[in-house]
Amino acid sequence: MGDFSIKLDTSRIQRELSDMQKQIPYATATAVNGLAFDAMRLENSAMSEIFDHPRPFTTRATQVDKATKSNPTAVVSLRDQQAKYLTPYETGGDHWVGARDGAGDLLVPVDGRTDAYGQIPRGLIKRLLARPDVFAGTVRGIRGIWQRPTRGTRRDGSRGTKGTTHLKLLYMFRPNKAVDKHLDFEQRAEEMVQREGPRAIEAAILKTVRTAR
């Protein structure tokens, strides 16, 4: 009985497999970055659900440090400026008060101007306190930013207050307190990665094999 030998030339497929193996780091970085930017968009979108009328500055608080072929780790984080006041909503603690490096009493609008988001515009308090008719102090036991009544000419020709002698409370200081909302930043991103991660890496590898970078 004769022998029948089979031998296949596998050099080509070995080269192709070797080339494919080289693409794995690129595919991994692609998948990780896709997930990272999805997480960034998810976190930014959640700001509008957590806070009432957040500023665009807050709804764009998240950033991504991208993964590379040599370092397949992407980092999703809060930008430095936004992290100052958002971190208590993630880790717990009192509201961040910018004027005192995060500590101090809260300044709450009463009859003072606010922006479209109900917040005190940046730099407004400093400009107000530079005016002669505005001062910071305690009146009738209330500590805040006060405005003196407008002075004008009386009917007898003398100078004095016109219409009213009452001070107007623009902004009131209130004791700081713990935040009452939670960001769930890490939990939200982790759940998304666990849910979408396997599909993302599979799709990235298939795409990389097809395009053969």
BALOKE-770297 format. One record per atom (N, C-alpha, C): x, y negated, z negated; residue in one letter. Coordinates in steps of 0.001 Angstrom, whole numbers, plus 500000, padded with zeros to 6 digits. Example, Ala and Ser with C-alpha at 12.3 -4.5 7.8 and 13.67 -1.06 7.14 Angstrom:
<atoms>
513190505690492200a;512300504500492200a;513200503300492200a;512850502250492920s;513670501060492860s;512900499970492130s;
</atoms>
This chain:
<atoms>
500851501182500000m;500000500000500000m;500884498771500000m;500566497876500890g;501402496695501012g;501104495656499950g;502099494824499689d;501924493709498762d;501569492447499534d;500733491598498903f;500335490336499527f;500663489215498547f;501569488424498900s;502003487340498016s;501339486028498419s;500952485261497411i;500351483937497652i;501212482887496974i;501570481887497703k;502326480780497149k;501816479486497757k;501517478536496900l;501017477247497379l;502060476170497134l;502093475248498035d;502981474093497868d;502254473063496993d;502654472970495754t;501981472057494812t;502737470745494616t;503760470537495392s;504571469329495190s;503747468057495399s;502846468100496382r;502033466906496660r;501077466621495506r;500379467664495064i;499416467448493984i;500130467052492697i;501352467571492501q;502111467182491320q;502482465703491379q;502845465250492571r;503167463829492726r;501938462971492463r;500788463439492999e;499556462673492812e;499142462639491340e;499290463787490677l;498963463821489254l;499902462933488452l;501167462934488858s;502131462076488180s;501776460609488382s;501373460271489621d;500966458887489898d;499722458519489091d;498780459463489000m;497564459203488235m;497884458988486759m;498839459783486253q;499219459647484852q;499767458255484564q;500465457717485554k;501038456381485377k;499963455299485311k;498780455609485849q;497704454620485866q;496883454606484576q;497078455608483717i;496278455688482491i;496425454442481612i;497649453918481389p;497755452704480566p;496980451520481149p;497019451384482475y;496268450298483110y;494768450509482919y;494321451752483113a;492895452046482945a;492456451789481511a;493313452162480574t;492980451948479164t;492855450465478851t;493819449675479316a;493775448231479072a;492547447606479719a;492202448077480918t;491020447559481606t;489752447835480806t;489634449064480315a;488451449430479531a;488380448642478229a;489507448529477563v;489543447815476279v;489191446343476466v;489734445724477507n;489434444313477748n;487974444103478117n;487417445027478891g;485998444925479219g;485129444978477977g;485457445904477080l;484721446006475819l;484917444760474964l;486139444235474956a;486438443061474131a;485628441852474575a;485547441631475873f;484786440481476359f;483285440692476193f;482839441937476286d;481428442224475977d;481138441913474508d;482070442289473637a;481905442004472210a;481920440505471953a;482794439789472644m;482854438334472488m;481521437689472850m;480963438100473984r;479668437536474401r;478562437909473415r;478613439132472900l;477610439572471930l;477700438752470646l;478911438520470167e;479100437742468940e;478641436298469135e;478992435703470259n;478587434319470511n;477074434199470608n;476453435168471256s;474996435151471389s;474316435283470032s;474912436060469140a;474312436279467820a;474275435010466982a;475145434051467272m;475165432810466493m;473818432097466549m;473158432148467700s;471864431478467846s;470761432195467080s;470966433474466778e;469986434224465997e;470213434047464494e;471456433832464115i;471793433713462694i;471542432301462173i;471920431300462971f;471835429908462531f;470742429164463289f;470151428181462625d;469138427336463252d;469826426222464038d;469563426173465335h;470088425121466205h;471608424946466070h;472387426008466265p;473842425857466161p;474398425009467299p;475461424310467003r;476137423524468031r;476806424461469040r;477035423978470269p;477809424772471235p;479182425154470687p;479740424310469830f;481026424612469199f;480955425926468427f;479795426198467842t;479602427437467082t;479262428610467989t;478456428370469019t;478063429465469912t;479190429871470860t;480308429163470798r;481504429563471554r;482668429796470589r;482347430362469439a;483343430492468370a;484296431665468553a;483953432618469416t;484714433867469497t;485715433830470640t;486860434453470440q;487901434518471458q;488449435937471570q;489185436183472668v;489771437508472915v;491256437365473195v;492055438157472512d;493467438334472831d;493557439651473594d;493829439575474888k;493663440718475782k;494706441817475554k;494279443037475867a;495172444194475858a;496000444205477140a;497146444879477090t;498000445044478261t;498366446521478401t;499052446849479490k;499472448239479676k;500444448679478581k;501272447755478116s;502241448107477075s;501661448007475670s;500580447265475533n;499913447131474228n;498405447234474436n;497855448444474358p;496450448673474715p;495451448276473628p;495741447209472907t;494845446751471845t;494402445324472122t;493103445118472197a;492550443769472326a;492018443334470966a;492118442057470687v;491657441517469407v;490541440507469663v;489391440758469060v;488257439834469127v;488202439103467790v;488250437782467831s;488328437028466580s;487628435685466719s;487451435028465595l;486921433671465580l;488059432693465839l;487785431667466606r;488782430625466815r;489095429950465478r;490301429411465368d;490777428904464083d;489843427869463463d;489407426887464251q;488577425820463694q;487215426337463241q;486608427190464046q;485299427735463674q;485408428721462512q;486530429418462437a;486705430400461359a;486679429739459988a;487059428472459918k;487089427784458627k;485715427780457969k;484684427469458756y;483354427380458139y;482508428632458341y;482916429512459257l;482142430731459480l;482586431899458598l;483831431898458145t;484341433017457355t;483501433327456117t;483006432322455361p;482155432672454211p;480921433483454590p;480441433315455824y;479272434081456257y;479626435542456555y;480911435824456664e;481358437201456889e;481825437855455587e;482565437107454789t;483174437683453592t;482464437286452303t;481564436293452380g;480888435803451184g;481589434592450602g;480871433841449778g;481456432667449146g;480643431417449409g;481161430296448917d;480475429019449084d;480644428476450497d;479775427532450847h;479902426836452119h;481263426130452195h;481801426062453383w;483060425351453598w;482773423869453753w;483517423046453024v;483356421596453097v;484636421022453679v;484566420535454896g;485762420126455615g;486537418998454989g;485851418063454343a;486537416888453819a;487515417224452705a;487354418372452072r;488202418727450935r;488819420113451116r;489270420373452329d;489898421664452614d;489017422839452218d;487719422671452379g;486806423773452145g;486090423741450817g;486577422944449854a;485963422926448527a;485225421613448298a;484324421611447319g;483624420380446974g;482127420495447170g;481443419381446928d;479992419351447057d;479565419212448515d;478333419596448775l;477760419468450111l;477175418077450285l;477299417518451473l;476693416235451806l;475491416511452698l;474303416177452198v;473052416544452863v;472356415292453398v;471925415286454656p;471222414125455204p;469894413875454485p;469587412610454242v;468293412206453694v;467634411259454694v;468083409992454720d;467609409040455726d;468716408644456687d;469822409375456658g;470942409069457536g;470812409754458884g;471590409275459817r;471532409797461188r;472123411199461258r;471531412029462095t;472062413353462411t;472103413513463927t;472812414532464392d;472855414785465827d;471683415672466239d;471690416092467495a;470581416894468019a;470455418244467327a;471493418651466599y;471489419951465927y;471243419815464429y;470860418594463988g;470572418377462580g;471804418242461707g;472979418064462321q;474227417948461587q;474698416496461548q;475545416189460579i;476131414855460497i;477236414753461542i;477154413803462471p;478173413695463518p;479568413490462938p;480544414047463609r;481929413932463159r;482348412458463113r;482956412070462032g;483480410714461889g;482459409671461482g;481172410047461421l;480132409058461121l;480269408503459709l;480499409355458722i;480576408899457335i;481714407894457165i;482839408162457777k;483973407242457683k;483618405888458279k;482917405888459401r;482522404621460029r;481498403884459168r;480561404637458591l;479548403997457748l;480176403343456521l;481101404044455892l;481709403514454671l;482605402316454940l;482948402099456193a;483728400908456551a;482839399671456675a;481525399871456670r;480589398751456776r;480363398118455401r;480127396806455362p;479923396138454068p;478602396487453394p;477630396977454163d;476318397266453569d;476149398729453169d;477207399520453256v;477135400945452917v;478204401263451874v;477854402080450903f;478816402457449871f;478499403865449369f;479497404497448760a;479321405795448111a;479290405578446612a;478292406149445954g;478198405967444518g;476976406651443944g;476783406457442649t;475653407058441942t;474647405975441580t;473420406141442023v;472341405195441743v;471172405991441169v;470710405573440002r;469596406259439331r;469863407768439200r;471111408093438932g;471490409480438721g;471705410288439988g;471581409649441135i;471751410348442414i;473058409899443058i;473945410853443307r;475229410551443938r;475123410763445440r;475485409748446183g;475369409873447623g;475953408692448360g;475579408582449628i;475959407462450485i;474738406557450594i;474880405322450171w;473754404398450084w;473937403220451038w;472795402673451476q;472822401471452315q;472070400346451604q;472733399205451522r;472093398044450918r;471055397470451885r;470027396817451365p;469026396209452247p;469630395083453072p;469072394882454248t;469549393835455141t;469314392469454524t;470314391607454646r;470181390251454136r;469808389318455285r;468927388379454990g;468491387448456017g;468140386105455402g;467513385267456172t;467148383936455697t;465719383944455182t;465550383497453925r;464216383422453352r;463485382190453885r;462199382120453586r;461405380989454049r;461902379666453482r;462469379712452277d;462962378471451678d;464357378114452151d;464886378912453088g;466186378594453657g;467361379239452960g;467135379861451816s;468232380513451100s;468497381898451684s;469692382413451357r;470057383750451832r;469625384791450818r;469176385951451303g;468772387010450388g;468307388215451153g;467778389189450435t;467273390379451102t;465990390058451823t;465802390696452947k;464630390440453768k;463699391642453722k;462533391482453170g;461529392535453209g;461572393464452020g;462758393894451605t;462839394860450512t;464140394696449756t;464126395080448528t;465342395055447705t;465787396465447365t;465181397461447985h;465494398846447649h;466695399335448453h;467562400074447780l;468656400744448467l;468110401950449227l;468735402253450349k;468333403428451128k;469368404534450930k;468891405711450536l;469773406868450382l;469947407530451747l;471146407416452303l;471419407990453623l;471772409478453527l;472688409793452627y;473146411178452458y;473350411429450969y;473024412621450532m;473104412954449112m;474071414113448891m;474888413991447855f;475779415075447465f;475009416088446624f;475180417350446979r;474564418426446206r;475632419457445863r;475488420119444707p;476480421140444343p;476561422225445418p;477780422628445697n;477976423701446669n;477372424997446130n;477060425896447040k;476492427183446646k;476877428237447669k;476663429478447303a;477012430584448194a;476124430569449433a;476699430962450549v;475932431035451789v;474849432101451652v;473746431892452350d;472620432832452233d;472373433617453517d;473341433572454426k;473232434349455666k;474505435158455841k;474416436198456673h;475583437055456881h;475855437206458367h;477132437063458715l;477532437088460119l;477547438506460696l;477966439488459918d;478101440880460395d;478988440967461628d;480025440158461669f;480898440058462841f;481567441393463157f;482265441953462187e;482995443201462420e;482043444362462689e;480975444449461926q;480034445560462088q;479400445545463474q;479028444361463947r;478368444251465249r;479306444711466365r;480551444270466313a;481515444642467345a;481846446132467277a;482000446649466067e;482334448068465905e;481228448966466443e;479990448628466163e;478869449431466659e;478805449403468180e;479094448253468777m;479069448165470228m;480172449013470855m;481369448976470268v;482489449758470798v;482197451250470685v;481650451685469572q;481309453099469410q;480246453535470411q;479346452632470718r;478249452959471634r;478704452942473095r;479511451968473456e;479875451766474858e;481273452257475213e;482111452528474214g;483500452870474472g;483725454059475390g;483121455224475126p;483363456387475983p;483028456139477449p;481896455479477705r;481524455193479097r;482500454218479732r;482980453265478949a;483888452252479481a;485212452866479920a;485783453743479105i;487061454348479467i;486901455298480643i;485784456021480695e;485539456925481822e;485422456142483124e;484661455056483102a;484478454249484305a;485791453614484742a;486600453155483787a;487866452514484128a;488840453505484752a;488882454729484226i;489786455740484781i;489356456129486192i;488062456336486401l;487577456687487739l;487877455582488740l;487679454342488328k;487957453217489222k;489440453124489535k;490275453349488529t;491715453274488723t;492204454372489661t;491656455565489525v;492033456672490411v;491654456350491851v;490462455759492027r;490010455440493388r;490867454357494027r;491206453361493254t;491965452249493827t;493462452516493830t;493913453469492976a;495327453889492953a;496265452703492865a;496135451956491798r;497029450823491594r;498440451314491298r;
</atoms>
